[in-house]
């Protein structure tokens, strides 16, 4: 599997069909991860952020997206889901079949990024599989983290 960073909205729009196909295959019920919502949100609020969508490919086929954005802070960048704080729930755009393997790959990728990052997974549903996989990854590696639940 390979990960590519999509850093321009014009490029992301080219993958609209693949994004929607993944959501349709898994009966998505979260409006905040719909590609049209992401594009619309970005058109209003994206100027103060850097697009940082991770696109996962395997055997020349797109298997998922991680809809992140990076925001410059004092001496570091905060990486979070696109839509913060307007999006109430966010998630990775992945099928359940390889979700565990792909999230581990994504987390390894994120922790190897050069520079200083704060990873903020605001919006992950606390009872969802993605949340449990991210939390397990951090616990297994002894990474300090903070959880805030409503």
C-alpha positions in Angstrom: 0.0 0.0 0.0 1.1 3.5 -0.7 0.0 6.9 0.7 -0.1 10.1 -1.3 -0.8 13.5 0.1 -3.4 15.5 -1.8 -2.7 19.1 -1.0 -4.9 21.0 -3.6 -8.7 21.0 -3.6 -8.6 20.8 -7.4 -6.8 17.5 -7.3 -9.1 16.2 -4.6 -12.1 16.9 -6.8 -10.6 14.6 -9.4 -11.1 11.7 -7.0 -14.7 12.6 -6.1 -16.1 9.4 -7.8 -13.7 7.1 -6.0 -14.4 8.8 -2.6 -18.2 8.5 -3.1 -17.9 4.9 -4.2 -16.1 3.9 -1.0 -18.9 5.7 1.0 -21.6 4.0 -1.0 -20.1 0.5 -0.5 -20.4 1.0 3.2 -23.8 2.7 3.5 -22.4 6.0 4.9 -24.7 7.8 7.3 -22.3 10.6 8.2 -22.9 13.8 6.2 -19.6 15.4 7.3 -17.5 12.8 5.4 -19.4 13.2 2.1 -17.1 14.7 -0.5 -19.5 17.5 -1.4 -19.7 18.6 2.2 -15.8 18.6 2.4 -15.5 20.6 -0.8 -18.1 23.1 0.3 -16.6 23.5 3.8 -13.2 24.0 2.2 -14.5 26.8 0.0 -15.6 28.8 3.0 -13.0 27.9 5.7 -10.1 26.3 4.0 -8.0 29.4 3.3 -6.5 29.4 6.8 -5.5 25.7 6.6 -3.4 23.5 4.3 -5.2 20.6 2.6 -3.6 17.4 3.8 -5.8 14.6 2.6 -4.1 11.2 2.6 -5.0 9.0 -0.3 -4.3 5.2 0.1 -3.6 3.2 -3.0 -3.1 -0.5 -3.4 -2.4 -2.2 -6.8 -3.3 1.0 -8.7 -6.7 1.2 -7.0 -7.7 3.8 -4.4 -8.7 2.0 -1.2 -9.3 5.0 1.1 -8.9 8.7 2.1 -8.0 10.4 5.3 -9.6 13.9 5.1 -7.0 15.9 7.1 -5.9 19.5 7.1 -2.9 21.1 8.7 -3.0 24.4 10.5 0.2 26.4 11.3 0.6 27.2 14.9 3.5 28.7 16.9 6.4 26.3 16.2 4.3 23.3 15.0 1.3 22.3 12.9 -1.9 20.9 14.1 -3.2 18.0 11.9 -7.0 17.4 12.3 -10.0 16.3 10.2 -11.3 18.8 7.7 -14.4 20.5 9.1 -13.3 21.2 12.6 -15.1 22.6 14.5 -18.3 22.6 12.3 -18.2 18.9 11.7 -19.7 17.0 14.6 -18.4 13.5 13.6 -15.6 12.7 11.3 -13.9 9.5 10.2 -11.5 7.9 7.8 -13.0 7.1 4.4 -12.1 3.3 4.4 -13.9 0.0 4.0 -14.2 -2.1 7.1 -12.3 -5.0 5.5 -8.8 -3.5 5.7 -9.5 -0.7 8.1 -7.3 -2.0 10.8 -4.3 -2.5 8.5 -4.8 0.9 6.8 -5.2 2.9 10.0 -2.0 1.4 11.3 -0.2 2.3 8.1 -1.6 5.9 8.2 -0.6 6.3 11.9 2.9 5.1 11.1 3.0 7.6 8.2 1.9 10.5 10.3 4.4 9.8 13.1 7.2 9.8 10.5 6.4 13.2 9.1 9.3 15.7 9.4 8.7 18.6 11.8 6.5 19.1 14.9 2.9 18.0 14.7 0.0 17.9 17.1 -2.5 15.2 16.0 -6.1 16.1 16.8 -8.6 13.4 15.9 -11.6 15.6 17.0 -14.8 14.1 15.8 -14.0 10.4 15.8 -17.0 8.6 17.3 -15.9 7.2 20.7 -17.6 3.8 20.1 -16.5 3.5 16.5 -13.9 1.1 15.1 -11.6 3.9 13.9 -11.5 5.5 17.4 -10.6 2.1 18.9 -7.9 1.4 16.4 -6.3 4.8 16.8 -6.4 4.6 20.6 -5.0 1.1 20.5 -2.1 2.2 18.3 -1.2 5.0 20.6 -1.4 2.8 23.7 0.7 0.0 22.2 3.4 2.5 21.3 3.4 4.3 24.7 2.4 7.6 23.0 0.9 10.2 25.4 -2.5 11.3 24.4 -5.5 13.1 25.8 -9.2 12.1 25.3 -12.1 14.4 25.6 -15.6 13.0 25.2 -18.9 14.6 25.3 
